[in-house]
Amino acid sequence: MDKEKIVVGLSGGVDSSVAAYLLKEEGYEVIGVTMVNFRGSDSAEDGDRIAGDAASVAEFLGIEHHVVDFCAEFKENVIDYFIKEYLSGRTPNPCVVCNRSIKWKAIMEQGEKLGAKLLATGHYAQTELLPNGRYAVKCSVTSAKDQTYALYGLTQEQLARTRMPLGAYTKEEIRAIAAKIGLPVADKPDSMEICFIPDKDYAKFIEEHTDAVIPKGNYINASGEILGRHEGIIHYTIGQRKGLNLAMGHPVFVTEIRPETNEVVIGENEDILIPVLKCSNLNAMAVPEFTTGMEVTAKIRYNHKGAPAVLERTGEDELLVRFREPQRAITPGQAVVFYQNGYVAGGGLIDGAVKES
């Protein structure tokens, strides 16, 4: 009897490599697929280095390996999106966009060519078919490494074909497995948050990859009083305190970015504590739809612990999220992800904070 084929997104890192090993141990015919999304970086995240590390892992595990060039698609759908959002005064999460429109798409397409119906990744999350007939992402056993936040945008079709074997393990356990079997990348450091910006200098990256003029402008307060000069809106995000170079005598924070007037609004700590946000670009996952009165735990950024909230449906593709307690630095462009009973109910992109009288 032939083994069932499964394609694994093999990045050359510890997590995806151990995922491939675990699936092979389960009896699958594992095929490694490596996406090359960019080249020329000085970082270990450069595409050619990734492909080389992945090839060595595939050889070690004795599995078939393919490299897929997605540089053009990645630039159009992820990098250009990232730059456009920052120029619009928003703070994007490119991983969310990449997972749905690039990573899963590339792996699924390659898998179909190779006769594989299933795909797997090295994310710390789990997939499950719920009693209501919906496929959902379930939280990892380790909250410290849980990666469900960036997966809320996956479709039902994608989830139905996805396996995530690392969701049942801690990072320490995965490292131990890698060392035990002698993986050539067992000691490789974890990848950075945004893979295509090795030094985490987002503003520098944007300046080097766009022809747009990024002028300096005014810091103002809520009353419109000019407080000083900023370095260009791409240098700032909601809630930012450091790097403002404002001598106010006490800590102040970015409360709003206004690209239309090139102004950065400065306020006090209480000004970034907001009880309601508006979101759109919705994707329902564990539930068939979002309804008014639905109670969830909502995360407004990757490292946010989540907070109790109630949803209010305000349009076909729009929600208000009302938190029981005001949340800090609600940031347009970031994802808001809803959880119920340890599963991802779905989520959307934050349009902005809502200040109600």
ZADO-1210 file (C-alpha; in nm, 4 decimals, padded with zeros to 6 digits):
<atoms>
<atom x="00.0000" y="00.0000" z="00.0000" code="MET" pos="1"/>
<atom x="00.1378" y="00.3389" z="-00.1028" code="ASP" pos="2"/>
<atom x="00.2110" y="00.5912" z="00.1692" code="LYS" pos="3"/>
<atom x="00.0052" y="00.9101" z="00.1672" code="GLU" pos="4"/>
<atom x="00.2024" y="01.2027" z="00.0273" code="LYS" pos="5"/>
<atom x="00.2380" y="01.5250" z="00.2244" code="ILE" pos="6"/>
<atom x="00.4341" y="01.8353" z="00.1291" code="VAL" pos="7"/>
<atom x="00.6124" y="02.0183" z="00.4100" code="VAL" pos="8"/>
<atom x="00.7103" y="02.3836" z="00.3895" code="GLY" pos="9"/>
<atom x="01.0798" y="02.3298" z="00.4576" code="LEU" pos="10"/>
<atom x="01.2492" y="02.6574" z="00.5556" code="SER" pos="11"/>
<atom x="01.5813" y="02.5126" z="00.6665" code="GLY" pos="12"/>
<atom x="01.5029" y="02.5948" z="01.0289" code="GLY" pos="13"/>
<atom x="01.4658" y="02.3637" z="01.3252" code="VAL" pos="14"/>
<atom x="01.0866" y="02.3754" z="01.3438" code="ASP" pos="15"/>
<atom x="00.9996" y="02.2808" z="00.9856" code="SER" pos="16"/>
<atom x="01.2792" y="02.0222" z="00.9804" code="SER" pos="17"/>
<atom x="01.1472" y="01.8449" z="01.2892" code="VAL" pos="18"/>
<atom x="00.7933" y="01.8689" z="01.1472" code="ALA" pos="19"/>
<atom x="00.9143" y="01.6798" z="00.8396" code="ALA" pos="20"/>
<atom x="01.0861" y="01.4202" z="01.0598" code="TYR" pos="21"/>
<atom x="00.7759" y="01.3651" z="01.2764" code="LEU" pos="22"/>
<atom x="00.5530" y="01.3188" z="00.9733" code="LEU" pos="23"/>
<atom x="00.7950" y="01.0710" z="00.8195" code="LYS" pos="24"/>
<atom x="00.7915" y="00.8792" z="01.1475" code="GLU" pos="25"/>
<atom x="00.4105" y="00.8725" z="01.1278" code="GLU" pos="26"/>
<atom x="00.4360" y="00.6946" z="00.7943" code="GLY" pos="27"/>
<atom x="00.3763" y="00.9712" z="00.5417" code="TYR" pos="28"/>
<atom x="00.5726" y="01.0062" z="00.2186" code="GLU" pos="29"/>
<atom x="00.7189" y="01.3465" z="00.2989" code="VAL" pos="30"/>
<atom x="00.8186" y="01.5915" z="00.0265" code="ILE" pos="31"/>
<atom x="01.0016" y="01.9086" z="00.1240" code="GLY" pos="32"/>
<atom x="00.9093" y="02.2315" z="-00.0562" code="VAL" pos="33"/>
<atom x="01.1215" y="02.5407" z="00.0010" code="THR" pos="34"/>
<atom x="00.9972" y="02.8848" z="-00.0966" code="MET" pos="35"/>
<atom x="01.2566" y="03.1401" z="-00.2047" code="VAL" pos="36"/>
<atom x="01.0951" y="03.4782" z="-00.1476" code="ASN" pos="37"/>
<atom x="01.3906" y="03.7160" z="-00.1713" code="PHE" pos="38"/>
<atom x="01.7613" y="03.7200" z="-00.2368" code="ARG" pos="39"/>
<atom x="02.0603" y="03.9432" z="-00.1728" code="GLY" pos="40"/>
<atom x="02.0159" y="03.9963" z="00.2009" code="SER" pos="41"/>
<atom x="02.3075" y="03.9842" z="00.4424" code="ASP" pos="42"/>
<atom x="02.0823" y="03.7901" z="00.6775" code="SER" pos="43"/>
<atom x="02.0624" y="03.4162" z="00.7276" code="ALA" pos="44"/>
<atom x="01.7069" y="03.4628" z="00.6009" code="GLU" pos="45"/>
<atom x="01.8331" y="03.5175" z="00.2450" code="ASP" pos="46"/>
<atom x="01.6576" y="03.2824" z="00.0030" code="GLY" pos="47"/>
<atom x="01.9665" y="03.1059" z="-00.1245" code="ASP" pos="48"/>
<atom x="02.0851" y="03.0292" z="00.2297" code="ARG" pos="49"/>
<atom x="01.7381" y="02.9011" z="00.3196" code="ILE" pos="50"/>
<atom x="01.7336" y="02.6721" z="00.0166" code="ALA" pos="51"/>
<atom x="02.0813" y="02.5409" z="00.1015" code="GLY" pos="52"/>
<atom x="01.9926" y="02.4616" z="00.4618" code="ASP" pos="53"/>
<atom x="01.6652" y="02.2995" z="00.3549" code="ALA" pos="54"/>
<atom x="01.8460" y="02.0847" z="00.0976" code="ALA" pos="55"/>
<atom x="02.0858" y="01.9567" z="00.3637" code="SER" pos="56"/>
<atom x="01.7916" y="01.8691" z="00.5914" code="VAL" pos="57"/>
<atom x="01.6086" y="01.6895" z="00.3097" code="ALA" pos="58"/>
<atom x="01.9205" y="01.4872" z="00.2312" code="GLU" pos="59"/>
<atom x="01.9648" y="01.4007" z="00.5995" code="PHE" pos="60"/>
<atom x="01.6022" y="01.2871" z="00.6309" code="LEU" pos="61"/>
<atom x="01.6075" y="01.1059" z="00.2979" code="GLY" pos="62"/>
<atom x="01.3114" y="01.2933" z="00.1518" code="ILE" pos="63"/>
<atom x="01.2375" y="01.4455" z="-00.1876" code="GLU" pos="64"/>
<atom x="01.3037" y="01.8205" z="-00.2056" code="HIS" pos="65"/>
<atom x="01.1903" y="02.1002" z="-00.4376" code="HIS" pos="66"/>
<atom x="01.2691" y="02.4727" z="-00.4433" code="VAL" pos="67"/>
<atom x="01.0032" y="02.7158" z="-00.5669" code="VAL" pos="68"/>
<atom x="01.0910" y="03.0742" z="-00.6644" code="ASP" pos="69"/>
<atom x="00.8198" y="03.3076" z="-00.5368" code="PHE" pos="70"/>
<atom x="01.0256" y="03.6291" z="-00.5325" code="CYS" pos="71"/>
<atom x="00.7965" y="03.8211" z="-00.7703" code="ALA" pos="72"/>
<atom x="00.4767" y="03.7161" z="-00.5911" code="GLU" pos="73"/>
<atom x="00.6278" y="03.7876" z="-00.2494" code="PHE" pos="74"/>
<atom x="00.7366" y="04.1354" z="-00.3531" code="LYS" pos="75"/>
<atom x="00.3950" y="04.2211" z="-00.4956" code="GLU" pos="76"/>
<atom x="00.1787" y="04.0725" z="-00.2219" code="ASN" pos="77"/>
<atom x="00.3915" y="04.1161" z="00.0905" code="VAL" pos="78"/>
<atom x="00.6764" y="04.3661" z="00.0534" code="ILE" pos="79"/>
<atom x="00.4833" y="04.6197" z="-00.1556" code="ASP" pos="80"/>
<atom x="00.1849" y="04.5816" z="00.0788" code="TYR" pos="81"/>
<atom x="00.4116" y="04.6372" z="00.3811" code="PHE" pos="82"/>
<atom x="00.5546" y="04.9577" z="00.2334" code="ILE" pos="83"/>
<atom x="00.2156" y="05.0905" z="00.1212" code="LYS" pos="84"/>
<atom x="00.0666" y="05.0383" z="00.4661" code="GLU" pos="85"/>
<atom x="00.3485" y="05.2247" z="00.6426" code="TYR" pos="86"/>
<atom x="00.3235" y="05.5130" z="00.3949" code="LEU" pos="87"/>
<atom x="-00.0492" y="05.5251" z="00.4779" code="SER" pos="88"/>
<atom x="00.0228" y="05.5662" z="00.8496" code="GLY" pos="89"/>
<atom x="-00.0648" y="05.2067" z="00.9364" code="ARG" pos="90"/>
<atom x="00.1445" y="04.9307" z="01.0978" code="THR" pos="91"/>
<atom x="00.1011" y="04.6085" z="00.9000" code="PRO" pos="92"/>
<atom x="00.1625" y="04.2463" z="00.9914" code="ASN" pos="93"/>
<atom x="00.3121" y="04.0952" z="00.6730" code="PRO" pos="94"/>
<atom x="00.3161" y="03.7396" z="00.8134" code="CYS" pos="95"/>
<atom x="-00.0649" y="03.7283" z="00.8108" code="VAL" pos="96"/>
<atom x="-00.0743" y="03.8213" z="00.4418" code="VAL" pos="97"/>
<atom x="00.2120" y="03.5883" z="00.3519" code="CYS" pos="98"/>
<atom x="00.0595" y="03.2828" z="00.5193" code="ASN" pos="99"/>
<atom x="-00.2656" y="03.2949" z="00.3251" code="ARG" pos="100"/>
<atom x="-00.1702" y="03.4405" z="-00.0130" code="SER" pos="101"/>
<atom x="00.1885" y="03.3181" z="-00.0536" code="ILE" pos="102"/>
<atom x="00.3012" y="03.0367" z="00.1768" code="LYS" pos="103"/>
<atom x="-00.0070" y="02.8136" z="00.1707" code="TRP" pos="104"/>
<atom x="-00.0752" y="02.8947" z="-00.1940" code="LYS" pos="105"/>
<atom x="00.2787" y="02.8032" z="-00.3023" code="ALA" pos="106"/>
<atom x="00.2944" y="02.4819" z="-00.1003" code="ILE" pos="107"/>
<atom x="-00.0518" y="02.3676" z="-00.2121" code="MET" pos="108"/>
<atom x="00.0218" y="02.4340" z="-00.5793" code="GLU" pos="109"/>
<atom x="00.3507" y="02.2479" z="-00.5639" code="GLN" pos="110"/>
<atom x="00.1873" y="01.9638" z="-00.3749" code="GLY" pos="111"/>
<atom x="-00.0785" y="01.9234" z="-00.6426" code="GLU" pos="112"/>
<atom x="00.1924" y="01.8940" z="-00.9080" code="LYS" pos="113"/>
<atom x="00.3558" y="01.6188" z="-00.7022" code="LEU" pos="114"/>
<atom x="00.0351" y="01.4306" z="-00.6285" code="GLY" pos="115"/>
<atom x="00.0072" y="01.5363" z="-00.2631" code="ALA" pos="116"/>
<atom x="-00.3260" y="01.6470" z="-00.1195" code="LYS" pos="117"/>
<atom x="-00.1933" y="01.7367" z="00.2255" code="LEU" pos="118"/>
<atom x="00.0481" y="02.0057" z="00.3383" code="LEU" pos="119"/>
<atom x="00.2271" y="02.0723" z="00.6646" code="ALA" pos="120"/>
<atom x="00.4216" y="02.3532" z="00.8270" code="THR" pos="121"/>
<atom x="00.6387" y="02.3990" z="01.1337" code="GLY" pos="122"/>
<atom x="00.4004" y="02.6361" z="01.3105" code="HIS" pos="123"/>
<atom x="00.3275" y="02.5923" z="01.6801" code="TYR" pos="124"/>
<atom x="-00.0450" y="02.5411" z="01.6341" code="ALA" pos="125"/>
<atom x="-00.2892" y="02.2594" z="01.5672" code="GLN" pos="126"/>
<atom x="-00.5710" y="02.2005" z="01.3207" code="THR" pos="127"/>
<atom x="-00.8972" y="02.0291" z="01.4048" code="GLU" pos="128"/>
<atom x="-01.2360" y="01.9535" z="01.2524" code="LEU" pos="129"/>
<atom x="-01.5000" y="02.0785" z="01.4957" code="LEU" pos="130"/>
<atom x="-01.8437" y="01.9238" z="01.5644" code="PRO" pos="131"/>
<atom x="-02.0053" y="02.2124" z="01.3716" code="ASN" pos="132"/>
<atom x="-01.8261" y="02.0991" z="01.0551" code="GLY" pos="133"/>
<atom x="-01.5793" y="02.3875" z="01.0548" code="ARG" pos="134"/>
<atom x="-01.2034" y="02.3456" z="01.0414" code="TYR" pos="135"/>
<atom x="-01.0171" y="02.5589" z="01.2931" code="ALA" pos="136"/>
<atom x="-00.6734" y="02.6370" z="01.4269" code="VAL" pos="137"/>
<atom x="-00.6302" y="02.5242" z="01.7859" code="LYS" pos="138"/>
<atom x="-00.3837" y="02.6880" z="02.0235" code="CYS" pos="139"/>
<atom x="-00.0478" y="02.5220" z="02.0778" code="SER" pos="140"/>
<atom x="00.0195" y="02.3389" z="02.4034" code="VAL" pos="141"/>
<atom x="00.2741" y="02.6114" z="02.4809" code="THR" pos="142"/>
<atom x="00.1473" y="02.9679" z="02.5062" code="SER" pos="143"/>
<atom x="00.5052" y="03.0966" z="02.4975" code="ALA" pos="144"/>
<atom x="00.5456" y="02.9867" z="02.1354" code="LYS" pos="145"/>
<atom x="00.1845" y="02.9797" z="02.0164" code="ASP" pos="146"/>
<atom x="00.1652" y="03.1037" z="01.6546" code="GLN" pos="147"/>
<atom x="-00.2087" y="03.0928" z="01.5946" code="THR" pos="148"/>
<atom x="-00.2389" y="03.4733" z="01.5740" code="TYR" pos="149"/>
<atom x="-00.0781" y="03.4889" z="01.2284" code="ALA" pos="150"/>
<atom x="-00.2907" y="03.2011" z="01.0965" code="LEU" pos="151"/>
<atom x="-00.6394" y="03.3460" z="01.1417" code="TYR" pos="152"/>
<atom x="-00.6692" y="03.4287" z="00.7702" code="GLY" pos="153"/>
<atom x="-00.6494" y="03.0697" z="00.6444" code="LEU" pos="154"/>
<atom x="-00.9496" y="02.9437" z="00.4490" code="THR" pos="155"/>
<atom x="-01.1535" y="02.6317" z="00.5185" code="GLN" pos="156"/>
<atom x="-01.0052" y="02.4651" z="00.2094" code="GLU" pos="157"/>
<atom x="-00.6522" y="02.5389" z="00.3269" code="GLN" pos="158"/>
<atom x="-00.7205" y="02.4158" z="00.6806" code="LEU" pos="159"/>
<atom x="-00.8817" y="02.0940" z="00.5622" code="ALA" pos="160"/>
<atom x="-00.5545" y="01.9946" z="00.3973" code="ARG" pos="161"/>
<atom x="-00.3168" y="02.1233" z="00.6656" code="THR" pos="162"/>
<atom x="-00.1254" y="01.9377" z="00.9352" code="ARG" pos="163"/>
<atom x="00.0774" y="02.1140" z="01.2064" code="MET" pos="164"/>
<atom x="00.2602" y="01.8461" z="01.4060" code="PRO" pos="165"/>
<atom x="00.4493" y="02.0887" z="01.6331" code="LEU" pos="166"/>
<atom x="00.1363" y="02.2115" z="01.8091" code="GLY" pos="167"/>
<atom x="00.1623" y="01.9253" z="02.0573" code="ALA" pos="168"/>
<atom x="00.5195" y="02.0122" z="02.1598" code="TYR" pos="169"/>
<atom x="00.7108" y="02.2866" z="02.3381" code="THR" pos="170"/>
<atom x="01.0042" y="02.4566" z="02.1703" code="LYS" pos="171"/>
<atom x="01.2419" y="02.2886" z="02.4139" code="GLU" pos="172"/>
<atom x="01.1047" y="01.9478" z="02.3165" code="GLU" pos="173"/>
<atom x="01.1500" y="02.0227" z="01.9465" code="ILE" pos="174"/>
<atom x="01.5096" y="02.1338" z="02.0045" code="ARG" pos="175"/>
<atom x="01.5701" y="01.8130" z="02.1979" code="ALA" pos="176"/>
<atom x="01.4329" y="01.6003" z="01.9137" code="ILE" pos="177"/>
<atom x="01.6518" y="01.7855" z="01.6625" code="ALA" pos="178"/>
<atom x="01.9607" y="01.7232" z="01.8759" code="ALA" pos="179"/>
<atom x="01.8721" y="01.3594" z="01.9406" code="LYS" pos="180"/>
<atom x="01.8415" y="01.2696" z="01.5723" code="ILE" pos="181"/>
<atom x="02.1428" y="01.4831" z="01.4757" code="GLY" pos="182"/>
<atom x="01.9708" y="01.7320" z="01.2458" code="LEU" pos="183"/>
<atom x="02.2318" y="01.9501" z="01.0690" code="PRO" pos="184"/>
<atom x="02.0348" y="02.2639" z="01.1696" code="VAL" pos="185"/>
<atom x="01.9710" y="02.1570" z="01.5308" code="ALA" pos="186"/>
<atom x="02.1509" y="02.4647" z="01.6703" code="ASP" pos="187"/>
<atom x="02.0253" y="02.7150" z="01.4125" code="LYS" pos="188"/>
<atom x="01.8748" y="03.0267" z="01.5781" code="PRO" pos="189"/>
<atom x="01.5057" y="03.1015" z="01.5372" code="ASP" pos="190"/>
<atom x="01.4093" y="03.3250" z="01.2469" code="SER" pos="191"/>
<atom x="01.3271" y="03.6900" z="01.3077" code="MET" pos="192"/>
<atom x="00.9780" y="03.8380" z="01.3206" code="GLU" pos="193"/>
<atom x="00.9886" y="03.9974" z="00.9732" code="ILE" pos="194"/>
<atom x="01.2083" y="03.7794" z="00.7556" code="CYS" pos="195"/>
<atom x="01.2908" y="04.0336" z="00.4850" code="PHE" pos="196"/>
<atom x="01.4202" y="04.3044" z="00.7217" code="ILE" pos="197"/>
<atom x="01.7248" y="04.1506" z="00.8938" code="PRO" pos="198"/>
<atom x="01.8203" y="04.4547" z="01.1031" code="ASP" pos="199"/>
<atom x="01.4586" y="04.5371" z="01.2054" code="LYS" pos="200"/>
<atom x="01.5049" y="04.8938" z="01.0737" code="ASP" pos="201"/>
<atom x="01.1701" y="04.9197" z="00.8978" code="TYR" pos="202"/>
<atom x="01.2066" y="05.2872" z="00.8064" code="ALA" pos="203"/>
<atom x="01.5450" y="05.2289" z="00.6440" code="LYS" pos="204"/>
<atom x="01.4070" y="04.9359" z="00.4461" code="PHE" pos="205"/>
<atom x="01.1123" y="05.1439" z="00.3212" code="ILE" pos="206"/>
<atom x="01.3379" y="05.4341" z="00.2226" code="GLU" pos="207"/>
<atom x="01.5635" y="05.1972" z="00.0274" code="GLU" pos="208"/>
<atom x="01.2782" y="05.0194" z="-00.1516" code="HIS" pos="209"/>
<atom x="01.0509" y="05.3028" z="-00.2578" code="THR" pos="210"/>
<atom x="01.0739" y="05.6172" z="-00.4668" code="ASP" pos="211"/>
<atom x="00.8277" y="05.7932" z="-00.2395" code="ALA" pos="212"/>
<atom x="00.9395" y="06.1109" z="-00.0703" code="VAL" pos="213"/>
<atom x="00.9103" y="06.0741" z="00.3063" code="ILE" pos="214"/>
<atom x="00.9157" y="06.4282" z="00.4440" code="PRO" pos="215"/>
<atom x="00.9561" y="06.5428" z="00.7993" code="LYS" pos="216"/>
<atom x="00.6523" y="06.6992" z="00.9615" code="GLY" pos="217"/>
<atom x="00.4981" y="06.8312" z="01.2784" code="ASN" pos="218"/>
<atom x="00.4280" y="06.6681" z="01.6088" code="TYR" pos="219"/>
<atom x="00.1009" y="06.8095" z="01.7395" code="ILE" pos="220"/>
<atom x="-00.1224" y="06.7543" z="02.0415" code="ASN" pos="221"/>
<atom x="-00.4948" y="06.6833" z="02.0311" code="ALA" pos="222"/>
<atom x="-00.5650" y="07.0555" z="02.0188" code="SER" pos="223"/>
<atom x="-00.3483" y="07.1022" z="01.7110" code="GLY" pos="224"/>
<atom x="-00.0634" y="07.2800" z="01.8917" code="GLU" pos="225"/>
<atom x="00.2746" y="07.2142" z="01.7301" code="ILE" pos="226"/>
<atom x="00.5124" y="07.0414" z="01.9693" code="LEU" pos="227"/>
<atom x="00.8119" y="06.9780" z="01.7456" code="GLY" pos="228"/>
<atom x="00.9272" y="06.8064" z="01.4258" code="ARG" pos="229"/>
<atom x="00.9126" y="06.4362" z="01.3427" code="HIS" pos="230"/>
<atom x="01.1390" y="06.2409" z="01.1055" code="GLU" pos="231"/>
<atom x="00.8657" y="06.1082" z="00.8749" code="GLY" pos="232"/>
<atom x="00.5556" y="05.9040" z="00.9564" code="ILE" pos="233"/>
<atom x="00.7164" y="05.5689" z="00.8666" code="ILE" pos="234"/>
<atom x="00.9278" y="05.5989" z="01.1827" code="HIS" pos="235"/>
<atom x="00.6268" y="05.5803" z="01.4167" code="TYR" pos="236"/>
<atom x="00.3492" y="05.3540" z="01.5390" code="THR" pos="237"/>
<atom x="00.0588" y="05.3956" z="01.7808" code="ILE" pos="238"/>
<atom x="00.1686" y="05.3769" z="02.1446" code="GLY" pos="239"/>
<atom x="00.5333" y="05.4543" z="02.0684" code="GLN" pos="240"/>
<atom x="00.7189" y="05.6331" z="02.3466" code="ARG" pos="241"/>
<atom x="01.0877" y="05.5908" z="02.2670" code="LYS" pos="242"/>
<atom x="01.2688" y="05.7746" z="01.9916" code="GLY" pos="243"/>
<atom x="01.0346" y="06.0744" z="01.9783" code="LEU" pos="244"/>
<atom x="01.3031" y="06.3276" z="02.0801" code="ASN" pos="245"/>
<atom x="01.0494" y="06.5498" z="02.2497" code="LEU" pos="246"/>
<atom x="01.1421" y="06.7311" z="02.5702" code="ALA" pos="247"/>
<atom x="00.8014" y="06.7271" z="02.7398" code="MET" pos="248"/>
<atom x="00.9235" y="06.6665" z="03.0945" code="GLY" pos="249"/>
<atom x="00.7301" y="06.3396" z="03.1227" code="HIS" pos="250"/>
<atom x="00.6599" y="06.0339" z="02.9060" code="PRO" pos="251"/>
<atom x="00.4348" y="06.0986" z="02.6061" code="VAL" pos="252"/>
<atom x="00.3056" y="05.8651" z="02.3371" code="PHE" pos="253"/>
<atom x="00.2030" y="05.8557" z="01.9722" code="VAL" pos="254"/>
<atom x="-00.1768" y="05.8498" z="01.9708" code="THR" pos="255"/>
<atom x="-00.2495" y="05.8992" z="01.6009" code="GLU" pos="256"/>
<atom x="-00.0708" y="05.9209" z="01.2652" code="ILE" pos="257"/>
<atom x="-00.2230" y="06.1508" z="01.0014" code="ARG" pos="258"/>
<atom x="-00.0690" y="06.0815" z="00.6589" code="PRO" pos="259"/>
<atom x="-00.2987" y="06.3305" z="00.4848" code="GLU" pos="260"/>
<atom x="-00.1436" y="06.6205" z="00.6801" code="THR" pos="261"/>
<atom x="00.1883" y="06.4491" z="00.7613" code="ASN" pos="262"/>
<atom x="00.1290" y="06.4967" z="01.1336" code="GLU" pos="263"/>
<atom x="00.2000" y="06.2714" z="01.4305" code="VAL" pos="264"/>
<atom x="-00.0329" y="06.3309" z="01.7247" code="VAL" pos="265"/>
<atom x="00.1187" y="06.3120" z="02.0731" code="ILE" pos="266"/>
<atom x="-00.0733" y="06.2479" z="02.3926" code="GLY" pos="267"/>
<atom x="-00.0701" y="06.1053" z="02.7411" code="GLU" pos="268"/>
<atom x="-00.0784" y="05.7451" z="02.8599" code="ASN" pos="269"/>
<atom x="-00.4552" y="05.7515" z="02.9103" code="GLU" pos="270"/>
<atom x="-00.5004" y="05.8623" z="02.5490" code="ASP" pos="271"/>
<atom x="-00.3806" y="05.5250" z="02.4163" code="ILE" pos="272"/>
<atom x="-00.6161" y="05.3224" z="02.6365" code="LEU" pos="273"/>
<atom x="-00.9148" y="05.2510" z="02.4113" code="ILE" pos="274"/>
<atom x="-01.2212" y="05.0309" z="02.4793" code="PRO" pos="275"/>
<atom x="-01.3545" y="04.9861" z="02.1226" code="VAL" pos="276"/>
<atom x="-01.1996" y="04.9162" z="01.7825" code="LEU" pos="277"/>
<atom x="-01.3346" y="04.8807" z="01.4316" code="LYS" pos="278"/>
<atom x="-01.2104" y="04.6039" z="01.2019" code="CYS" pos="279"/>
<atom x="-01.2765" y="04.4761" z="00.8501" code="SER" pos="280"/>
<atom x="-01.1358" y="04.2236" z="00.6004" code="ASN" pos="281"/>
<atom x="-01.2946" y="03.9557" z="00.8166" code="LEU" pos="282"/>
<atom x="-01.2306" y="03.5825" z="00.8083" code="ASN" pos="283"/>
<atom x="-01.4506" y="03.3471" z="01.0101" code="ALA" pos="284"/>
<atom x="-01.2832" y="03.0195" z="01.1055" code="MET" pos="285"/>
<atom x="-01.4221" y="02.8129" z="01.3942" code="ALA" pos="286"/>
<atom x="-01.7599" y="02.9838" z="01.3551" code="VAL" pos="287"/>
<atom x="-01.9611" y="03.0201" z="01.0324" code="PRO" pos="288"/>
<atom x="-02.0084" y="03.3932" z="01.0892" code="GLU" pos="289"/>
<atom x="-01.9616" y="03.6693" z="01.3444" code="PHE" pos="290"/>
<atom x="-02.2778" y="03.7874" z="01.5174" code="THR" pos="291"/>
<atom x="-02.3642" y="04.0742" z="01.7467" code="THR" pos="292"/>
<atom x="-02.3234" y="03.9746" z="02.1099" code="GLY" pos="293"/>
<atom x="-02.0629" y="03.7060" z="02.0423" code="MET" pos="294"/>
<atom x="-01.8191" y="03.6845" z="02.3334" code="GLU" pos="295"/>
<atom x="-01.4527" y="03.6249" z="02.2520" code="VAL" pos="296"/>
<atom x="-01.1013" y="03.6717" z="02.3770" code="THR" pos="297"/>
<atom x="-00.9418" y="03.9184" z="02.1354" code="ALA" pos="298"/>
<atom x="-00.5711" y="03.9667" z="02.0650" code="LYS" pos="299"/>
<atom x="-00.4713" y="04.2979" z="01.9045" code="ILE" pos="300"/>
<atom x="-00.1079" y="04.2080" z="01.8308" code="ARG" pos="301"/>
<atom x="00.1098" y="03.8981" z="01.8269" code="TYR" pos="302"/>
<atom x="00.2464" y="03.9406" z="02.1816" code="ASN" pos="303"/>
<atom x="-00.0842" y="04.0595" z="02.3308" code="HIS" pos="304"/>
<atom x="-00.2218" y="03.8193" z="02.5921" code="LYS" pos="305"/>
<atom x="-00.5768" y="03.8676" z="02.4731" code="GLY" pos="306"/>
<atom x="-00.8690" y="04.0313" z="02.6527" code="ALA" pos="307"/>
<atom x="-01.2422" y="03.9603" z="02.6916" code="PRO" pos="308"/>
<atom x="-01.4542" y="04.1394" z="02.4335" code="ALA" pos="309"/>
<atom x="-01.7983" y="04.1398" z="02.2721" code="VAL" pos="310"/>
<atom x="-01.8509" y="04.1693" z="01.8967" code="LEU" pos="311"/>
<atom x="-02.1011" y="04.3986" z="01.7265" code="GLU" pos="312"/>
<atom x="-02.1762" y="04.3395" z="01.3597" code="ARG" pos="313"/>
<atom x="-02.1919" y="04.6743" z="01.1785" code="THR" pos="314"/>
<atom x="-02.1684" y="04.5702" z="00.8146" code="GLY" pos="315"/>
<atom x="-02.1118" y="04.2843" z="00.5717" code="GLU" pos="316"/>
<atom x="-01.7373" y="04.3025" z="00.6271" code="ASP" pos="317"/>
<atom x="-01.7123" y="04.5145" z="00.9402" code="GLU" pos="318"/>
<atom x="-01.7225" y="04.4671" z="01.3169" code="LEU" pos="319"/>
<atom x="-01.6905" y="04.6690" z="01.6318" code="LEU" pos="320"/>
<atom x="-01.4964" y="04.4957" z="01.9087" code="VAL" pos="321"/>
<atom x="-01.5903" y="04.6169" z="02.2570" code="ARG" pos="322"/>
<atom x="-01.3413" y="04.5251" z="02.5278" code="PHE" pos="323"/>
<atom x="-01.4474" y="04.4885" z="02.8877" code="ARG" pos="324"/>
<atom x="-01.1403" y="04.6894" z="02.9839" code="GLU" pos="325"/>
<atom x="-00.9665" y="04.9518" z="02.7657" code="PRO" pos="326"/>
<atom x="-00.6720" y="04.8131" z="02.5673" code="GLN" pos="327"/>
<atom x="-00.3374" y="04.9781" z="02.5097" code="ARG" pos="328"/>
<atom x="-00.2239" y="05.1057" z="02.1696" code="ALA" pos="329"/>
<atom x="-00.4877" y="04.9761" z="01.9293" code="ILE" pos="330"/>
<atom x="-00.3011" y="05.0032" z="01.6008" code="THR" pos="331"/>
<atom x="-00.4511" y="05.0342" z="01.2506" code="PRO" pos="332"/>
<atom x="-00.3092" y="04.7721" z="01.0152" code="GLY" pos="333"/>
<atom x="-00.2538" y="04.5065" z="01.2780" code="GLN" pos="334"/>
<atom x="-00.4772" y="04.2004" z="01.3006" code="ALA" pos="335"/>
<atom x="-00.7344" y="04.1460" z="01.5719" code="VAL" pos="336"/>
<atom x="-00.7833" y="03.7732" z="01.6289" code="VAL" pos="337"/>
<atom x="-01.0760" y="03.6210" z="01.8160" code="PHE" pos="338"/>
<atom x="-01.0501" y="03.3087" z="02.0319" code="TYR" pos="339"/>
<atom x="-01.3148" y="03.0852" z="02.1860" code="GLN" pos="340"/>
<atom x="-01.2371" y="02.7832" z="02.4041" code="ASN" pos="341"/>
<atom x="-00.8786" y="02.7552" z="02.2781" code="GLY" pos="342"/>
<atom x="-00.9687" y="02.7803" z="01.9088" code="TYR" pos="343"/>
<atom x="-00.9341" y="03.0650" z="01.6599" code="VAL" pos="344"/>
<atom x="-01.2865" y="03.1873" z="01.5878" code="ALA" pos="345"/>
<atom x="-01.1476" y="03.4191" z="01.3201" code="GLY" pos="346"/>
<atom x="-01.0347" y="03.7775" z="01.2932" code="GLY" pos="347"/>
<atom x="-00.9848" y="04.0851" z="01.0806" code="GLY" pos="348"/>
<atom x="-00.7643" y="04.3857" z="01.0220" code="LEU" pos="349"/>
<atom x="-00.7863" y="04.6809" z="01.2605" code="ILE" pos="350"/>
<atom x="-00.9147" y="04.9995" z="01.0945" code="ASP" pos="351"/>
<atom x="-00.8716" y="05.2057" z="01.4068" code="GLY" pos="352"/>
<atom x="-00.9763" y="05.2868" z="01.7589" code="ALA" pos="353"/>
<atom x="-01.3302" y="05.4077" z="01.8221" code="VAL" pos="354"/>
<atom x="-01.3830" y="05.6800" z="02.0783" code="LYS" pos="355"/>
<atom x="-01.7443" y="05.6866" z="02.1855" code="GLU" pos="356"/>
<atom x="-01.8971" y="05.9558" z="02.4002" code="SER" pos="357"/>
</atoms>
